Amino acid sequence: MITAIVLIKTSVDRIPEIAESIAALDSVSEVFSVTGTYDLIAMVRVKRHEDLAEIIPGRISKIPGVEATDTHVAFRTYSQHDLEAAFAIGLDS
């Protein structure tokens, strides 16, 4: 699975509506409303790199009110949840 972190600038008067539209797209697992330079951060998870082109410039960028995106592709994922699950293997509860 390929994970992309998409930083999104939007029309500030429509952040909730834009966030909901993005969250409704296939391959978008979460959308966060944040402070700072960007208004939203979306987590996009796809099977192939080519799918990123379909979802980010092809769908997210075309939502009315989305002004700009900055995409970062993850090399590797580290998760506290995954570490806890690995150490719990074989333990009886």
C-alpha positions in Angstrom: 0.0 0.0 0.0 1.3 3.4 -0.9 0.5 6.3 1.4 0.5 9.9 0.4 0.2 12.9 2.7 -1.5 15.7 0.9 -1.3 19.2 2.3 -4.2 21.3 1.0 -4.8 25.1 0.8 -8.5 25.9 0.5 -11.0 28.8 0.5 -11.1 29.5 4.2 -14.8 30.1 4.2 -15.5 26.6 2.9 -13.1 24.4 4.9 -15.7 22.0 6.5 -17.5 21.4 3.2 -14.3 20.9 1.3 -13.0 18.5 4.0 -16.2 16.5 3.8 -16.0 16.3 0.0 -12.4 15.1 0.1 -13.1 12.5 2.9 -15.9 11.0 0.7 -13.4 10.1 -2.0 -12.3 6.5 -2.4 -8.7 6.1 -1.3 -8.8 9.0 1.2 -8.6 7.5 4.7 -8.6 10.6 6.8 -8.8 14.4 6.4 -7.6 16.7 9.2 -8.4 20.4 9.6 -5.1 22.0 10.8 -3.5 25.3 11.7 -0.6 26.8 9.8 0.2 27.3 6.2 -2.2 24.7 5.0 -5.9 24.3 5.9 -6.3 20.5 5.5 -4.2 17.4 5.5 -5.5 14.3 3.7 -4.1 10.8 4.0 -4.4 8.9 0.6 -3.8 5.2 0.4 -3.5 3.4 -3.0 -2.1 0.2 -4.4 -0.2 1.8 -7.3 1.6 5.1 -7.9 -0.5 5.7 -10.9 -3.5 5.8 -8.7 -2.1 8.9 -7.0 -2.4 10.8 -10.2 -6.1 9.8 -10.5 -7.0 10.8 -6.9 -4.9 13.9 -6.2 -4.7 16.1 -9.3 -7.6 14.2 -10.9 -10.2 14.5 -8.0 -8.9 16.4 -4.9 -7.6 19.4 -6.9 -10.8 19.6 -8.9 -13.1 20.1 -5.8 -14.4 23.6 -5.8 -12.5 25.7 -3.2 -9.3 23.6 -3.3 -6.6 26.2 -4.2 -3.3 24.2 -4.0 -1.9 20.8 -2.9 1.5 19.7 -1.8 1.9 15.9 -1.9 4.4 13.8 0.1 4.8 10.1 -0.6 5.7 7.9 2.4 8.8 5.6 2.1 7.9 3.6 5.2 5.2 3.6 7.9 6.0 3.5 11.6 3.0 3.1 14.0 2.8 2.7 17.7 -0.3 0.5 17.1 1.7 -1.8 14.9 4.5 -2.1 17.4 2.1 -2.9 20.2 0.4 -5.6 18.1 3.8 -7.2 17.2 4.9 -7.4 20.9 1.5 -8.9 21.8 1.8 -11.9 19.4 1.6 -15.1 21.4 0.5 -13.5 24.6 -2.7 -14.8 26.2 -5.1 -12.1 27.5 
